[in-house]
Amino acid sequence: MKYGRTSIVHLFEWRWADIAAECERYLAPNGYGGVQISPPSESIVVTNPWHPWWQRYQPISYNLCSRSGNENELRDMITRCNNVG
C-alpha cells in the first residue's frame, strides 16, 4: 500500500478482471489503498437459493478457480492493482 492510503473497499463477488480495471480507473486515482475480495478457492455450488453469498466460504479444494475467475486472472488482478498502488 502506498503511503497515506488508508481506505479499503470490499469488492466481494466481483470478477477478477473487473477488480483489476476498477483499481486502474477509479480506486488508485482516488486514493484507495486496498481491496478485499471474495475467497478465491474453489467452493461448493449451491443453487437453492440461487448462489447465496456464504457458499464462497465453503471451500472444496485449493484450486484458485471460482465464479470470480481462474488462477491466471487472479494473478493478473493482483499485479495490476499492486502496480497502481
TORKOL-4160 file (C-alpha; in steps of 0.2 Angstrom, whole numbers, padded with zeros to 4 digits, m for minus):
85
<pt num="1" X="0000" Y="0000" Z="0000"/>
<pt num="2" X="0007" Y="0017" Z="m0004"/>
<pt num="3" X="0010" Y="0029" Z="0010"/>
<pt num="4" X="m0005" Y="0039" Z="0015"/>
<pt num="5" X="m0018" Y="0027" Z="0008"/>
<pt num="6" X="m0029" Y="0021" Z="0022"/>
<pt num="7" X="m0046" Y="0017" Z="0014"/>
<pt num="8" X="m0051" Y="0000" Z="0008"/>
<pt num="9" X="m0065" Y="m0006" Z="m0002"/>
<pt num="10" X="m0075" Y="m0023" Z="m0002"/>
<pt num="11" X="m0077" Y="m0029" Z="m0020"/>
<pt num="12" X="m0085" Y="m0046" Z="m0015"/>
<pt num="13" X="m0092" Y="m0056" Z="m0029"/>
<pt num="14" X="m0084" Y="m0046" Z="m0042"/>
<pt num="15" X="m0074" Y="m0054" Z="m0056"/>
<pt num="16" X="m0055" Y="m0053" Z="m0055"/>
<pt num="17" X="m0054" Y="m0044" Z="m0072"/>
<pt num="18" X="m0067" Y="m0031" Z="m0066"/>
<pt num="19" X="m0057" Y="m0028" Z="m0050"/>
<pt num="20" X="m0041" Y="m0025" Z="m0060"/>
<pt num="21" X="m0050" Y="m0012" Z="m0071"/>
<pt num="22" X="m0058" Y="m0004" Z="m0056"/>
<pt num="23" X="m0041" Y="m0002" Z="m0047"/>
<pt num="24" X="m0034" Y="0006" Z="m0063"/>
<pt num="25" X="m0048" Y="0018" Z="m0067"/>
<pt num="26" X="m0056" Y="0023" Z="m0050"/>
<pt num="27" X="m0048" Y="0016" Z="m0034"/>
<pt num="28" X="m0030" Y="0021" Z="m0036"/>
<pt num="29" X="m0033" Y="0038" Z="m0044"/>
<pt num="30" X="m0045" Y="0042" Z="m0029"/>
<pt num="31" X="m0033" Y="0036" Z="m0015"/>
<pt num="32" X="m0039" Y="0019" Z="m0010"/>
<pt num="33" X="m0026" Y="0008" Z="m0003"/>
<pt num="34" X="m0033" Y="m0009" Z="m0003"/>
<pt num="35" X="m0046" Y="m0021" Z="m0010"/>
<pt num="36" X="m0055" Y="m0035" Z="0000"/>
<pt num="37" X="m0060" Y="m0049" Z="m0012"/>
<pt num="38" X="m0071" Y="m0065" Z="m0010"/>
<pt num="39" X="m0061" Y="m0080" Z="m0006"/>
<pt num="40" X="m0053" Y="m0086" Z="m0022"/>
<pt num="41" X="m0053" Y="m0105" Z="m0018"/>
<pt num="42" X="m0065" Y="m0117" Z="m0027"/>
<pt num="43" X="m0081" Y="m0119" Z="m0017"/>
<pt num="44" X="m0097" Y="m0128" Z="m0016"/>
<pt num="45" X="m0110" Y="m0123" Z="m0028"/>
<pt num="46" X="m0127" Y="m0120" Z="m0020"/>
<pt num="47" X="m0142" Y="m0117" Z="m0032"/>
<pt num="48" X="m0157" Y="m0116" Z="m0020"/>
<pt num="49" X="m0157" Y="m0102" Z="m0015"/>
<pt num="50" X="m0148" Y="m0096" Z="m0030"/>
<pt num="51" X="m0129" Y="m0094" Z="m0026"/>
<pt num="52" X="m0130" Y="m0087" Z="m0008"/>
<pt num="53" X="m0115" Y="m0077" Z="m0003"/>
<pt num="54" X="m0110" Y="m0089" Z="0010"/>
<pt num="55" X="m0106" Y="m0103" Z="m0002"/>
<pt num="56" X="m0089" Y="m0094" Z="m0006"/>
<pt num="57" X="m0084" Y="m0098" Z="0012"/>
<pt num="58" X="m0087" Y="m0117" Z="0009"/>
<pt num="59" X="m0070" Y="m0122" Z="0000"/>
<pt num="60" X="m0069" Y="m0139" Z="m0008"/>
<pt num="61" X="m0051" Y="m0138" Z="m0014"/>
<pt num="62" X="m0036" Y="m0127" Z="m0015"/>
<pt num="63" X="m0039" Y="m0123" Z="m0033"/>
<pt num="64" X="m0039" Y="m0105" Z="m0037"/>
<pt num="65" X="m0054" Y="m0106" Z="m0048"/>
<pt num="66" X="m0071" Y="m0098" Z="m0043"/>
<pt num="67" X="m0086" Y="m0088" Z="m0050"/>
<pt num="68" X="m0074" Y="m0073" Z="m0050"/>
<pt num="69" X="m0062" Y="m0081" Z="m0062"/>
<pt num="70" X="m0047" Y="m0093" Z="m0064"/>
<pt num="71" X="m0029" Y="m0093" Z="m0056"/>
<pt num="72" X="m0021" Y="m0083" Z="m0070"/>
<pt num="73" X="m0035" Y="m0069" Z="m0069"/>
<pt num="74" X="m0032" Y="m0068" Z="m0050"/>
<pt num="75" X="m0013" Y="m0066" Z="m0053"/>
<pt num="76" X="m0016" Y="m0053" Z="m0066"/>
<pt num="77" X="m0028" Y="m0043" Z="m0055"/>
<pt num="78" X="m0016" Y="m0044" Z="m0040"/>
<pt num="79" X="m0002" Y="m0037" Z="m0052"/>
<pt num="80" X="m0012" Y="m0024" Z="m0060"/>
<pt num="81" X="m0019" Y="m0017" Z="m0043"/>
<pt num="82" X="m0002" Y="m0018" Z="m0035"/>
<pt num="83" X="0006" Y="m0008" Z="m0050"/>
<pt num="84" X="m0006" Y="0006" Z="m0047"/>
<pt num="85" X="m0005" Y="0006" Z="m0028"/>
